[in-house]
């Protein structure tokens, strides 16, 4: 192989890596959009003290978010093959969800805000783990900062917890997802 062929091959490899990274950011962006909308609607309705039971409200919203996430994940999985991490993450979330429900049952929170902040820490833990597995420092920092923000709001602004988590948490995720889509 001569030097021109080697340079051309190296350029192809670099372009392929850049393309794969861009699709990965878009993929993450879709999930931020979906779950940002779930959080925005769920927390704002929870803050308003809707007559609809909060457990059922969140069950329905999480079911919709989970279904959309599965759909997007399957569609995007056809474009990007995560042969090493895909199956791991595919089993990680159901395991986390199952254990999370068990831990919530055992913790027996007294207020909906306690249940919410526990659930948020489960989700942000999953975000950090995903960032480690996928080698995406953005996810790691997103999980850490989201945990700190949720704990700060819970500790200092409990009466406004639903409103602030809807606007800051849900709105922030939605905005981050849109930025990821645009910047790709």
Buried (B, 14 or more C-beta within 10 A) or exposed (E): EEEEEEEEEEEEEEEEEEEEEEBBBBBBBBBBBBBBBBBBBBBBBBBEEEEEEBEEBBEEBBEBBBEBBEEBBEEBEEEEEBEEEEEEBEEBBEEBBEEBEEEBEEEEBEEBBBBBBBBBBBBBBBBBBBBEBBEBEBBBEBBBEBBEBBBEBBEEEBEEBBBBBBBBBBBBBBEBBBEBBEEE
